[in-house]
Amino acid sequence: MWSRSLAFLLLATLALAGSDQLAPTDVLGYVLDVVRADWNGDGVLDRAVLWQPQAGEDLANLYVFLSGEDEPVVATGIAWSRFGGQEAWLESDPRGFSVLSGGNAGGLEWQEGLAIGFDANGPRVVGYSYHSYEANGSENGFVCTADFAAGKGNRNGTAFAIAGGAVPLAEWSFEKIPVPCRAH
């Protein structure tokens, strides 16, 4: 009896593990971080995986696996990873999750973040933030936030408008960062 139960549990575990793909198996690299939540509201946990393609790469890719979908939503080069000394990471929030990265480059400390939200059309970049400051206390740093859904941004207290709305995750690129938020 125990041997049948053990065999069943082993086969069931292997079958379930095989259907729960963590990240693409056809690329070299490793997982930096994973978050799970029910973003499409069907009662099944969905998953976001931040993936470092290769050991020498500076940019990480994001794979969002939604239950009921055959293919993940992919955003390549979504976050700086290890650029300036810190790997990128994910953080859950009530509306979705954030993709964060940061580090130090030439005495400049910085942190960058993307807020990912979900609607009927899937994951979207709904916000962007950047904060930098000089370690020596000079005035070269800045703080900038962009709310794509509201069409508003702010750099060091100066407001600006953003056209176009939230960006589909698969279409995100660094060129979508509003000009006032770009590090110069």
Summary of the structure (lengths in Angstrom):
residues: 184
radius of gyration: 19.3
end to end distance: 68.9
largest distance: 72.9
contacts: 513
relative contact order: 0.11
helix: 15%
strand: 46%
